[in-house]
Amino acid sequence: MSYFHIPVLLNEVVEVIDPKPGENLIDGTIGGGGHAGAILERTAPDGKLLGIDLDNEAIIASKRKLEKYSERIILKKG
């Protein structure tokens, strides 16, 4: 089974959250990782993100999409 998700209001959400370099954040509905990728870009070089989702397929998709951030992201099913 493949997982497909288009992030909704990506720029607007990231603007409201306004992540800063070095900040650590939680994404409680990581989905396909679209918002998480944008957040990790803004929290570089050492900000971390905990991504949580009930859907195991979403976790797998996020892990693939966010592979380049693997040292700064923790993904959990929950």
Secondary structure, DSSP 8 states (H G I E B T S, - for coil): -------SSHHHHHHHH---TT--EEETT-TTSHHHHHHHHHTTTT--EEEEES-HHHHHHHHHHTGGGTTTEEEEE-
